[in-house]
Amino acid sequence: MWHETYDEMMKIIISMFRLDKYRPKTKEHSDVEFEFHIYFDDAFKDVDNGRHANEYAETLVDVIKEVYTIFMEEDQCTFKQKAALPRQKIINTPYGGRLEYTLPKGNLMMVHLKDKTLIRHKKRWSQIMYLYYILGWRLNRQYFKKLKAGEELDYLDEKLKKDSENTYILALDGDTDFQPSAVMLLIDRLKLYPEVGAACGRIHPTGTGPMVWYQKFEYAVGHWLQKTAEHVFGCVLCSPGCFSLFRGAALMDDNVMKRYTTKASEASQYVQYDQGEDRWLCTLLLQQGWRVEYNAASDAYTNAPQDFKEFYNQRRRWGPSTMANTIDLLGSGGLTSQRNSSISKLYILYQIISMAASILGPATICLMISGDLVKQKTFLTPSGLFLIGMVVLYIITAALHPQEFSLVIYGLLYFLCIPSGYLLLAIYSIVNMNNVTWGTRETGSQTKTTAVDTIKKKVMNATCCKCPCLKSEDLSEKILQSEEITKTEKPQIPLETQREHEFQLSPHQTWIEHLQMKSYEFPLGESALPLDEIDFWKELQKKYLEPLKENKEQQEKIADDLRELRNKVTFVFFFCNALWLVATFFLQAIGDSVSIKVPKIYPNGTYDPTEVFSVDPIALMFLLGFAVLLLMQFVGMLYHRIYTLIHFVAYVDTEIKSYRKQSHRSHQILDSIHQPETYGPDTALCFKNPSVRAITSV
């Protein structure tokens, strides 16, 4: 999380509480555990007497309290009993602070508030932070405890290996909305195939306006054709960080986590490592021999840029990073195909052709526009036939995704925006490659607005109206009691833990009292970290996560290197496109000797052999190349549809019967707060292997 709004935070927290509510009820599946970790970047601000949690962190605390209240009240209605909101923990840490919540069903949720003056911020470093904490600390801590207790080393090594294989990290963005069934489908995939290191689901952009409509169809086409083709013919190249499941053993493998901590020192590394961190992590997994897959039945929803500037800035970051990581993978194609059984040399060739098509895309768009400006008495030209074929292919593809068929409505806007999406955007991305800022949520907006206050009122109204066992007077009394407890009772720290507070600095201590005052309705009791965990964080900070301190001279050098890289890439990019245009115009200029004669076919089916038009062979071959790529993706989509159906039917067949009758009352209450778009089936998976540990990280 960083600059999410109230509504976006509400989506992800509700999704986490849904997953907390999912509990296998059979004895053989009773040891399934979930943990939730929220990593909040730049969560503090300067105040007169030190550092306090900023307005975004305060909003998150409010959201957790409200969602917690709703789920607790649902249980109170179910069991006809009332329970006060439990006191949760607030902890000072070497990286800032932590809030620890025990959720209604017993799962643990930690909110890690990062102070950028104490620990490195931005997304990749948050990922490194939680990878080392979850896999390098929490998973190994029990191992070392048992080792000290005298248990056999071979047995413990085998158990640690098994635990790492059965530990999964669900990576999420701070505005993702999902159902438990989507997570279970991904877990099922990784459990069935031990060579799969990561799997992603179908991402649906949400929002309003023409910019979001364009992205709805763009995302659909990207998942329907590109993702499925990569899955079928080789491996998915990018498992997006907004909703992807990673196997713990894969992340802990050689040259994955360790290399992922590399600090960018060259201009190209800033583009590859920090602008496209999700794609780079997948590149490392693929190069190490792990398979990355796509599951079309696993649906997740995330906010998309709603204005033109934010959209272009987002794609300005994505475009060059995609190209850099693909070139890295292709550069090691021979070695990768030897190590990774899912990546063949033919698949490498497919990616090379796709890369060439991406680079020459702007020139191709110019040629198609210029061709359309030349008056023809028929639309049955190679370009016209290609366009017609593409439309027909998209309609058939949409028909094979009946739940999403309505997205073809946005297809018209998508086709109208092709010059902007494939010409102007490509140019904008290349010429701004030296800009390595994030591009979205840079300034952020106020999280609490009039609209937000309206939403909060709806929450309280829905709670009072739909929960007969809790009246508004009871709720007011409970709030007053909580406030009185917070004012009169100050949590006491045991003597044996006082030494653990020695590392804390007084300027950073004030945030605890400040946040306790802000969260009086949901008491936060002060606690402390164990000494060994304090040592772990200090060592991790020293080794990988100390705040970056770059002097002015170094920053100027990096800026110069990025501009030089931008100039080189821009030259190659424009040279390739210019060469393509010149070659095409040259062949058109020299005329009949090298042109292919095609008779004009009229809409009524008749043609006159004497009336022909000339097609230069380069343009024709390029169009045929595009057509072959689309047909390959279409065949891959058909294959993937069949196996998605098989997987989904098997998934439903293993559903726990007792869960089919579970109450949907919580969804009805939550619908008054947030009405999601169409979800996938809300079912629960019966695990084939009981030892599963799933961890979600934002």
N, C-alpha and C positions, 0 to 999 in steps of 0.2 A: 504494500500500500504506500501511497504518497499523498496525492491531492484528490482522493476520491470524494464525491459528494455524499450527503446523507443517504440519498436513494441508492447509490451504488454500494455503499457499505451495507445497507439493509439487505440487498440481494445476496451478498456473499455470506453474511452472518446467518440469514435464514437458511441458506443451503447447508451450512455447517451444522446447524441445529437439526435439520432434517436427517443428516447423516448420523448425528448423535442418537437420534430416535431409532434408527435402524439397528436392531439387536437380534442376532440369530437366537431363536428360542429352543432349539434342539441341543441336547447335551453334547453331542460330538462337535458342535460349532460354537461352543460357549466361550472359547478363548480368543475369538476375533476381537481385536482392539483397534481403536482409532485414537489418534492424537491430532490436534489442530494447532498450527503455529502461524501466527500473523507477524510478518516482519514489516515494521512501519518505518520507512525511510524519513530521515530529517524530522523527527517527531517533537523537537524542542525549539524554543525561541528564547531570546534574551529578555530578561526583565531586570528591574532595579536591584533585586536581591538575589539574583542568580539565574538559573535556567528553569523554565516551566514548560509543561506539555503545551503544544500549540493547539489551535482551535480544531484542527483535523483529528488529533488524538482525543480531544475532549468529546468530539462528535461520535467517535467510535465507541467510547465508554457509554454514551447515551444509547446508542443503537444496541449494544450488547445487553444493556439493562432492559430495554423495551422488549427485545425478542425473548430474553430469558423469562421475563414476566409472563409473556403469552404462553410459552411452552409449559411453564410451571403451573399456570392456571388451568391449562388443559388437563394436566395430571390431577389437579385438585378436583376438577369436575368428574374425572373418570373414577377416582377413588373416594369421592365425597369427603375430602379432608383438606384442610388448609395448612400451608407450610410457609414460613417466612423465607424471604430471600436469604440464602446463606452468605456468610461473610467470605469474601474472596481475598486473594493475596496481592499485595503490591510490594515489589522488591527493587532495591537499588542494585544495579549491576555494573560491571566494568565498561559495558558498551552503552549504558544509558539507564534503562529501566525495564521492568517486566511486570505484566499483570497475569496472574494465574487464576483461571476459572475452572471449577469443577461443574461440568454441564449436568442437566437434569438426569441423564441416563448414566452418569458416572465417568464419561470420557473427559480428558483433560484438554483445555484450550489455553495456550500461552500467547500473549500479545507482547512481542519484543519491540520496545520503543527505542529506536536507534538515535543516538546523539552524534551528529556528524563531526563534532569537535573531539569525540572519543573514538569513533570507529568509521571506517571507510563507508561511504554511502553510494547509492545507485544500485540498479537491479542486479548486475552480475555479482557484486560483492555481497548483496543480501543472499543470493543463491549459494555462494561459497560459504557464507556464514551458517545457513541452515543445513547444508550438506555435511559440513564438518561437525556441527553440533549433533545432528540426528544420527549420522552414520559413524562419526568418529568419537562421539562422546556417549550418547544415550545407549546406543547399541552395544558398545564395547565395555561400558561401565560394569554391567552385570557379569560379563566375561571375566574381568580382572578380579572382581569380588570373589567369584567362585574359584578362581585360580589361587588366590591368597588363602582360601579356605581349605585348599589341599586336594581339590578334585583333579582327575587325570587330565593331562594336557591334550592327549589325542582326542578324548571325548569332547573336551571343550572346544577344540579347533573345529571338529565336525559340527558341533552345535552352532558355533558362530557362523560357519559357512551356510548352514541351513537357515539360520535366522536372517542372514543378509539376503538370501535368495527369496525368502518369504516376507521381506520388508519392502513396501512400496511407498514411494513418495508421489503424491498427487500435487503437481505444481499448478497454481492458480494465480490469476490476476485479481486485483482487489475489487473488481466489479463483476466477476463471473457468477452466473446463476446456473445451478445444476440440480439434478435429482439423484438420489442414491443409486438408482438403477444404472445411470450413466457410469458411475464409478465402478459398480460391480461388473459391468460388461468389460471394462478395461482390465480389471483384476483377473477376471476369468480368462482373458486372452493371454495374459502373462503367465498365469498358472498352467495353462494347457501347453504352452510352448516355451521351454526354458531358454531357448536361444534369443527370445525377444527381450531387448533391453529397455524399450520404451514403446508406448502406444498413445495415440492421440484420438480425439473424438471429432465429431462434426460441430464446428463452431458456427453459431448463428449471430450475426451482428444485430444489435437492437438500437432503437432510436427513431427519430422522425425526420422527415425532410428529404429532398431529392438526393442529397449526398449519401444518406443511409440507404435509400432505395437502390442506388447504383451499386453500393457495396453488398447488398443482399444478393443480387444476381451474380456479382463478381465472386463472392465467397462460395455461392452455390456451384458455379461452373468450376472453380478451383478445386472444390472437394469432389464433385461428381466425376470429373475427368482427370485432372492432374494428380490429385492425391491417390485415387484408385489405381491409376496407371503406374505410379511409383510403387505402390504396395504390391501389385501383381507382378510387374516385370523386374522389380529389384527391391528397393527399400525406400521408405518415405525419407526425404532429405531434411525436413524440418518438422519437429513435433512442437507445436507452439506452446509457449509458456503460460498461456491463459487457461489451458485445460489439457494436461498431459500426465500420464502415469509412467514413472521411472522405476526400474528394478534397482534395489539397493546394491546388489552384487555387481551390476553393470556400472554404476557410478563409482564403486570402490575399485574397479579394475585398473590395471596399469595404464598410465598415459591418458586417463580420463579426468578424475577429480584433480589430480596433482597438476596436470597441464592446464586445466581450466582456471587455475589460480594465477596464471602468467600475467604479469603486468605489461600492458602495451607500451612498447618502447619505440616502435617504428610507425610511420604514418599508416601503412596498410593494416597493421594490427589494431589501430584505433577503429578502423572501419569494420574489420572482421570480428574482433573480440567484443567490443563494447556497443557497437551499433546493431549487431545481430547475434546476441549472446545465446539465444535459444537454438538458432541454426548451428552455431559453432559447437555447442554441447552435443548436438546430434551428429555433427561431422566427426567429432572425437569418438563417439560410440560406434559409428559405422567403420571408421578406420581401425578400431580395436576388434572388430569382428561381430558386433552385436547387431541384431536386426531391429529396425524401427518400423512400426505398422500403423495402419489407419483403421479405425472401427467406425463405420458409418452409422451404427445404431446408437452410439453413445453421444447424446446431444448436450451441448452447453451453450449458454447465451452470454454475450459480452457486449458492452457498449462500444459503438463505432463513432469515429469523428463525424460531427454533424455539420461542420462548416468547411468550406473549400480550403482555407489556409491550413487548418489543423490536419485535414486529410493529406494535403500535399507534403506537409512536414513529416507526417508519419511515413509516407511512402518514400520520401527523400532519405529516410533512415533505412528502410527495408531494402530498397533497390540495390544500392552498392554493396550492402552486407551480404545479400543473397548471391550476387555475382562473385564476391570475394571468396565466400565459402564454397561455392560450386567449383571455382577455379582451383581452390586448395584440394578438394576431393578429386577432381579430374587429374590434377598434377600427380597425385599418388594413386591413380587408378589401377595400375598394374599390381602394386603391392596390396591395395585394398581388396581387389578381386581375389587375390590369393588367400587373404586372411578372412574375408567375409564371403561365405558360401552363397549369400543372397544377391551379391553384386557380381554380375558377369561382365565380360568385355562388351557384349552387345548392349547391355544396359548403360555402360559408360559411353558407348557410341550414341545411344538415344539421348543422353544428357548433353553430349557435345552438340548434336543437331539442335536440341532445344535452346542451348546457350547461343548458338549462331543465330537462331531465329529471333531471340530476344535482342541481341546486339543490332541486327539489321531491321528490327521492327519499325523504327522511325522512317527509314527510307522506303520500306514496303508500303507504309501508310501513305506516304507522299505519292508513290507510283499509283496506288489504287485511287487516290483522289484525282490525280491528273488523268487517269484513264476514264474515270467517270465523267470528267469535264469534256472529253471528246465525244461528240454526238454520234451515237450509233442508233440504227433503226431497230435494234434488238438488244435485249438484256442477256441473251444466251451467249455471252462472251466467257472466256476462262475466268475472269474476275467475277462476273455476274454469277456464273455457275458455282464458283467457290463460295460466294456469299450466300446463295440460296441453299447450298448443301450444308453450310454451317448452321443456318437457321433451322433447317429440318432436323439436323443432328441434335441441336440443343432442345428442340421440342420433344423428340423421342426420348432423349435422356431425362427430361423433366417428367415425362409420362411414366418412366420407370421409377420415379421417386414421387409417388402419388401424394404423399403428405406435404410435399414442397412444390407441387405443380403450379400453384398460384404465383410462384416467383417469376414465371415467364412474363407476367405483366410488366415487371421491371426490366425485362430483356430489351424492350424498345429503347428505354433510356440508356441502357448499357451500350447498344449499338450506336446511338447518336453520340455518345461520349467517347467512342473509340479513338478519334484523333487526339482528344485531350489525354486519355488514359495511356495510350501507347506511343504518342509523339511528344506532346508538351511535357508530360510527367517524366518521361525518360530523359529529356533534355534537362529539365529542372533538377532531377536527381544527380545527374552526372556533374553539372556545373556547380552544384552546391555540395559536392562530396567532401570538401574541406570543413564543412560545418558539422561537427560531431556532437552538438547538443541534442537533447532527447527529442525536442520538437513538439511534444504534447504534454499538457499539464505543467508547463514550465512556470507559469505564474499562479495558476489555480484561481478558483473563485471562492467567494464566501460559501461555506457549506450550509449555513443556516439562513434561509430566506423565508419570505412569506409563504411560498409554496411548501417548504419543508415543515413549517409550523402547522400548516393545514394537514399534512400527512401525519404528523405526530398526534394531532387531535383525532384523526381517524383511527389511529392505533388505540387510543384510550376509549373512544366511543365503541369500537368493535369489541374491545375487551369487556366493557361494562354491559353491552347489550347481549353478547353471545356467551357470557359466563354467568349462569344464574346463581352460582354459589359464592360470587364475589361482587358485592355491591360497591358503588362508587364511594359510599361513606367508609366502608372497610378499607378501600384502597387509600383514601386520604388519611385514615388513622394509621395505616401501616407506614405511609411516608413520614408522618410526624414522629412515629416511634423510631424509625430508622434514623431520622435527623437527631432525635434526642440521644440515642445510643452513641451516635458518632461524636456528639458534643461532649458527652460525659465519660465515655469509655475510651481510653487511649491504649492500644494494644501494647502489652508488655513483652519485651524481648528477653528470652531466657539468658541467664548469665553465661551459659556455655557457648552461646552464639554471638555474644557481644564482640568477641575478638574478630569475628568475621566481618564486622563493620569498619575495621581499621582502614581498609582500602578506600572507603567512600570519602569523597570530597564534599565539604559543606556547601559550596555553591550548587552542587547537583542534588543535594539532599532536599532542598526546598520544594522540588517538584512533587514529592510524595505528599506533603501536607496540602499543597495546592490541589492536586487531583483528588485527594480524599474529601476536601471541601466541596469539589465540584460533583462528586459522586455520592453524596450523603444518602440518596435513596437506595443505593446498592453498596453497602459498606465494603471498603477495601482495607483489610487488616495488614499492617506492615509486617514483613517477614524478611528473611535473609538467605543468601545462597550458602551452600556448603563450601568449605575451604577448597576442596579439590576442584569444584566447578569454577571457583574464582581463578584458581591457577590455570585451568584449561582456557578460560577466556583471555587471560593475560598473555598466555603463550600464543594463542591463535591470533590475537591482535598484533603481537610483536612480529610474527612470522608472515602474515598475509594481509591483515586488515587495519594497519595503522593508517590514519588519515593521510591522504596524499599531500605532500608539501613540495610544490614545484615553484622554483624561483622565476622571476620575470624573464630571465635569459632563456631558461629551459622552455617556458611557455612560448616564447617567440620562435624558438627553434622548431618546436612541434608544429606551430602554425605555419611556418615556412615549408616544412616537410609535407604537411597536408596539402598546401597550395600546389607544391611541385607534383605531388601524386595526382591531384585533381587535373592539372594541366596535361600530364602524360596520358592519363586515362581518357580525358576529353579529346586529345589529339587522335588517339587510336580509334575511339568511338566514332568521331566525325570522319576520319579518313576511311574507315570501313564502309560507312554509309554513303559517303561521297563516291567512293570507288564503285559501289553497287549501282548508284544512280547514273554515273558516267557510263558504265558498261552497258546499262540498259538503254540509255539514250543513244549511245553510239550504234548499237545494233539496230535501233529503230531508224537511225539516220542513213545507214548504208543500204537499207531497203531490202529488196526482194531476195538477194543472194543468200542471206542467212535467216530469213524469216520463215515461219511455219504458216502455211495457208490453211485457214479454217473457214469453211462455208458458213454463211450467215443462216441461222435457223430462226424462223419467225414463230411467234407464240402459237399460231394455228398448226404448227408442225411441218409446214412446207419450207423448202429452201431452194435457192437458185444457185447452181454450181458456178455460174459466172460471177456472182456476187460473193466475194470473200474479203476477210480482213486478216491482217498479218499479226502474228504473235512472235515476239522475240523469244528465243529458246531459254535465255536465262530467267526471264520473268515466269515462263511456263514451268520450268523446273522448280523454281522457288515455290510457286503456288502448289505444285504437286508435292513438294516436301512438306508444306504446311498441311496439305490434305492427308498425307500419310501419317503425320503425327497425330492429327485429330482422329483418324480411323483407329490407330493403335490405342489411343486413350479411350475411344468408344468401346473397343473390344475388351480392354482391361476393366472398364466400368461394368460391362455385362457379366464378366467372370466374378468381379467383386460383389455384385448384387446377389448372385446365387449363393456365394459363401457367407455373405452377411445374413441372408435369410436362414441358412442352415444353422449358423451360430446363434441367431436370435431364437429360433425354435428350440434348440437344445437348451438355451438359457432359461426360457420360460418353463420348459419341462422340468427343470431342476428347482423351480421356485418352491420355497417353503410354504406348505399349505396353510399353516397357521397364520402366515403373514398376509394371505390373500384377503382375510376378513378384518384386517386392522382398520382402526378408525381413521377417517379422512377429515376429522373435525379440525385438526391443526391447519390443514391446507385451506379450509373454508375461512378460518380466522385470518390467515395470512393473506388470502386473496383480497381482503379489504385494505391491506397495506400496499401490496405489490401484485399486479396482475401480470404474470409472465406470459410469454407467447407459448405456442403449442409445444408441449414437452413430449418426450418419448414415453414409452410405457413405464408406469411406476410399479416395478416389480422388484423382487429381492432374490439374490442368488444363493443357492445352496452350495456351499463350498465343497469341493472334492478333497481338499486337503485342509484339515482344521487349523493348522498353525499359520495364521496370517496376521500380519501387522500392517495396517494402512495408516499413513501419515499424510495429512493435507497441509500444504504450505502456501501462504499467500506472499 
